[in-house]
């Protein structure tokens, strides 16, 4: 029992720390590296795919065949979730961005209750009340809150909630572990974003080698941390 508690705490702690790290890395990339939201997301999923391929070769998990159509809703919701949360990071302050992300928890609870008949105790429901009050209070008093920032953040919350709910359902339905399901979702998400990148974003151009090296270093760090975030999200959903 103690070992199980330690595993859960370690998994949740890893997810929290990596999520914080990727926020600051992404904010830096948007501000200094001329890389846009969908390009960054696709690159991060490519890094995640590469990381999982290495894990497969190291035999940390066994590949399990699954119809792509089963993974497609997860990949689409993931793309929407990451793109719109990154847009929220671009158009909002980090504090506002984080407060909107906190809303994911009550929205996940609502979707699970309304559509998947998951029931929560009164104590669990009460823990969500200060979260909602805190976000509403901040929204009223934050003079930097903008219409565009609010819209992108709201779509990000809804798509993130759907993503988490669907991941949990698919892990149970397909009887797969975190790495097995993410092995399919990561490259599929990257491929879904490619057409939008060509039509909606421009590739960066750097004036010096130093700027190019800085961008490459930042992107590599972001990709590695994204791999940890994605894997730890799946692990936490599967084990808690």
C-alpha positions as CSV (number, residue, x, y, z in Angstrom):
1,X,0.0,0.0,0.0
2,X,2.8,2.4,0.9
3,X,4.6,1.7,-2.4
4,X,1.4,2.5,-4.3
5,X,1.0,5.8,-2.4
6,X,4.6,6.7,-3.3
7,X,4.1,5.8,-7.0
8,X,1.0,8.0,-7.1
9,X,2.6,11.0,-5.4
10,X,5.7,10.6,-7.6
11,X,3.5,10.5,-10.8
12,X,1.4,13.5,-9.7
13,X,4.5,15.5,-8.7
14,X,6.2,14.8,-12.0
15,X,3.2,16.0,-13.9
16,X,2.9,19.2,-11.8
17,X,6.6,20.1,-12.1
18,X,6.8,19.3,-15.9
19,X,3.5,21.2,-16.5
20,X,5.0,24.3,-14.7
21,X,8.2,23.9,-16.7
22,X,6.6,23.7,-20.1
23,X,4.5,26.8,-19.4
24,X,7.6,29.0,-18.9
25,X,9.4,27.3,-21.8
26,X,6.4,27.9,-24.2
27,X,6.1,31.5,-23.1
28,X,9.8,32.1,-23.8
29,X,9.5,30.4,-27.2
30,X,6.5,32.5,-28.2
31,X,8.2,35.7,-27.1
32,X,11.8,35.1,-28.5
33,X,11.9,32.3,-31.0
34,X,9.3,33.2,-33.7
35,X,7.6,29.8,-33.4
36,X,3.8,29.8,-33.5
37,X,1.3,27.7,-31.5
38,X,0.5,24.8,-34.0
39,X,4.1,24.5,-35.1
40,X,5.3,24.1,-31.5
41,X,2.5,21.7,-30.7
42,X,3.3,19.5,-33.7
43,X,7.0,19.5,-32.8
44,X,6.3,18.6,-29.2
45,X,4.2,15.6,-30.3
46,X,7.0,14.6,-32.7
47,X,9.4,14.6,-29.7
48,X,6.8,12.6,-27.7
49,X,6.5,10.0,-30.6
50,X,10.3,9.7,-30.8
51,X,10.5,9.2,-27.0
52,X,7.9,6.5,-27.1
53,X,9.6,4.8,-30.0
54,X,12.8,4.7,-27.9
55,X,10.8,3.3,-24.9
56,X,9.3,0.6,-27.2
57,X,12.8,-0.4,-28.4
58,X,13.9,-0.4,-24.7
59,X,11.0,-2.8,-24.1
60,X,9.4,-0.6,-21.4
61,X,6.0,-1.5,-23.0
62,X,4.6,-3.8,-25.6
63,X,2.9,-2.4,-28.7
64,X,-0.8,-3.3,-28.8
65,X,-2.8,-3.0,-32.1
66,X,-5.9,-0.7,-32.0
67,X,-8.1,0.8,-34.7
68,X,-7.0,4.4,-35.5
69,X,-10.7,5.5,-35.4
70,X,-10.7,4.7,-31.6
71,X,-7.8,7.1,-31.0
72,X,-8.9,9.8,-33.4
73,X,-11.3,11.7,-31.0
74,X,-8.5,11.8,-28.4
75,X,-6.0,13.1,-31.0
76,X,-8.4,15.8,-32.2
77,X,-9.3,16.9,-28.7
78,X,-5.6,17.0,-27.8
79,X,-4.8,19.2,-30.7
80,X,-7.6,21.6,-29.8
81,X,-6.6,21.5,-26.1
82,X,-2.9,22.3,-26.7
83,X,-3.5,24.8,-29.5
84,X,-6.1,26.8,-27.5
85,X,-4.2,26.7,-24.2
86,X,-1.1,27.9,-25.9
87,X,-3.1,30.7,-27.5
88,X,-4.4,31.5,-24.1
89,X,-0.8,31.7,-22.9
90,X,-0.1,34.1,-25.7
91,X,-3.1,36.4,-25.1
92,X,-3.4,36.2,-21.3
93,X,-1.0,36.7,-18.4
94,X,0.4,33.6,-16.8
95,X,-1.8,34.1,-13.7
96,X,-5.0,34.3,-15.8
97,X,-3.8,31.3,-17.9
98,X,-3.3,29.2,-14.9
99,X,-6.6,30.2,-13.3
100,X,-8.5,29.1,-16.4
101,X,-6.6,25.8,-16.4
102,X,-7.8,25.2,-12.8
103,X,-11.3,25.2,-14.2
104,X,-10.5,22.0,-16.0
105,X,-11.1,20.0,-12.8
106,X,-14.8,21.0,-12.3
107,X,-15.5,20.8,-16.0
108,X,-14.1,17.2,-16.1
109,X,-16.2,16.4,-13.1
110,X,-19.3,17.8,-14.8
111,X,-18.7,15.9,-18.1
112,X,-18.0,12.7,-16.3
113,X,-21.2,13.0,-14.2
114,X,-23.5,14.2,-17.0
115,X,-22.4,11.9,-19.8
116,X,-20.6,9.0,-18.2
117,X,-22.7,8.6,-15.0
118,X,-19.7,9.1,-12.7
119,X,-20.9,10.1,-9.2
120,X,-18.8,12.1,-6.7
121,X,-19.2,12.4,-2.9
122,X,-20.4,15.6,-1.3
123,X,-16.9,16.3,0.0
124,X,-15.4,16.0,-3.4
125,X,-18.0,18.4,-4.8
126,X,-17.3,20.9,-2.0
127,X,-13.6,21.0,-2.9
128,X,-14.6,22.4,-6.3
129,X,-16.5,25.4,-4.9
130,X,-13.5,27.5,-3.9
131,X,-11.9,26.7,-7.3
132,X,-14.9,28.2,-9.1
133,X,-15.2,31.2,-6.7
134,X,-11.5,31.9,-7.1
135,X,-11.6,31.9,-10.9
136,X,-14.7,34.1,-10.9
137,X,-13.2,36.6,-8.4
138,X,-10.0,36.8,-10.4
139,X,-11.9,37.3,-13.7
140,X,-13.9,40.2,-12.3
141,X,-10.8,42.0,-10.9
142,X,-8.2,41.2,-13.6
143,X,-8.0,44.4,-15.7
144,X,-5.9,42.5,-18.3
145,X,-8.7,40.1,-19.1
146,X,-9.5,40.4,-22.8
147,X,-12.3,39.0,-25.0
148,X,-10.0,37.1,-27.2
149,X,-8.0,35.7,-24.3
150,X,-11.2,34.6,-22.5
151,X,-12.6,32.9,-25.6
152,X,-9.3,31.0,-26.3
153,X,-8.9,30.0,-22.7
154,X,-12.5,28.8,-22.4
155,X,-12.2,26.6,-25.6
156,X,-8.9,25.3,-24.1
157,X,-10.7,24.3,-20.9
158,X,-13.5,22.5,-22.6
159,X,-11.2,20.6,-25.1
160,X,-8.7,19.7,-22.2
161,X,-11.6,18.3,-20.2
162,X,-12.9,16.2,-23.1
163,X,-9.4,15.0,-23.7
164,X,-8.9,13.8,-20.1
165,X,-12.3,12.2,-19.9
166,X,-11.8,10.4,-23.2
167,X,-8.3,9.2,-22.3
168,X,-9.7,7.6,-19.1
169,X,-12.5,6.0,-21.0
170,X,-10.2,4.6,-23.8
171,X,-7.7,3.3,-21.4
172,X,-10.4,1.2,-19.7
173,X,-12.2,0.3,-22.9
174,X,-9.1,-0.8,-24.9
175,X,-7.3,-2.3,-21.8
176,X,-4.1,-0.4,-22.7
177,X,-1.5,1.3,-20.5
178,X,-0.4,4.9,-20.8
179,X,2.5,4.3,-23.2
180,X,0.5,2.0,-25.4
181,X,-2.3,4.5,-26.1
182,X,0.0,7.6,-26.3
183,X,2.1,5.6,-28.8
184,X,-0.8,6.0,-31.3
185,X,-2.1,9.4,-30.2
186,X,1.1,11.4,-30.3
187,X,2.0,10.9,-34.1
188,X,-1.6,11.1,-35.1
189,X,-1.9,14.5,-33.3
190,X,1.2,15.8,-35.0
191,X,0.0,14.7,-38.4
192,X,-3.4,16.3,-37.9
193,X,-1.7,19.7,-37.3
194,X,0.6,19.7,-40.3
195,X,-2.0,20.9,-42.9
196,X,-3.1,23.8,-40.6
197,X,0.6,24.9,-40.1
198,X,1.1,25.3,-43.8
199,X,-2.1,27.4,-44.3
200,X,-2.1,29.4,-41.1
201,X,1.5,29.8,-39.9
202,X,4.9,30.9,-41.3
203,X,8.2,29.2,-40.6
204,X,10.6,31.3,-38.5
205,X,13.6,33.1,-40.0
206,X,16.6,34.0,-37.8
207,X,19.1,36.8,-38.4
208,X,22.0,35.1,-36.7
209,X,23.4,31.7,-35.7
210,X,23.0,32.6,-32.1
211,X,19.3,33.2,-32.4
212,X,18.9,29.9,-34.3
213,X,20.9,28.0,-31.7
214,X,18.8,29.6,-28.9
215,X,15.6,28.6,-30.7
216,X,16.8,25.0,-31.3
217,X,17.9,24.6,-27.7
218,X,14.6,26.0,-26.4
219,X,12.6,23.8,-28.7
220,X,14.5,20.7,-27.7
221,X,14.0,21.4,-24.0
222,X,10.3,22.0,-24.7
223,X,10.0,18.8,-26.6
224,X,11.6,16.7,-23.8
225,X,9.5,18.3,-21.2
226,X,6.4,17.8,-23.4
227,X,7.2,14.1,-23.5
228,X,7.2,14.0,-19.7
229,X,4.0,16.0,-19.5
230,X,2.1,13.8,-22.0
231,X,3.3,10.6,-20.4
232,X,2.6,11.7,-16.9
233,X,-0.9,12.9,-17.8
234,X,-1.8,9.4,-19.1
235,X,-0.2,7.8,-16.1
236,X,-2.0,9.9,-13.6
237,X,-5.4,9.3,-15.3
238,X,-4.8,5.6,-15.5
239,X,-3.6,5.2,-11.8
240,X,-5.8,7.6,-9.9
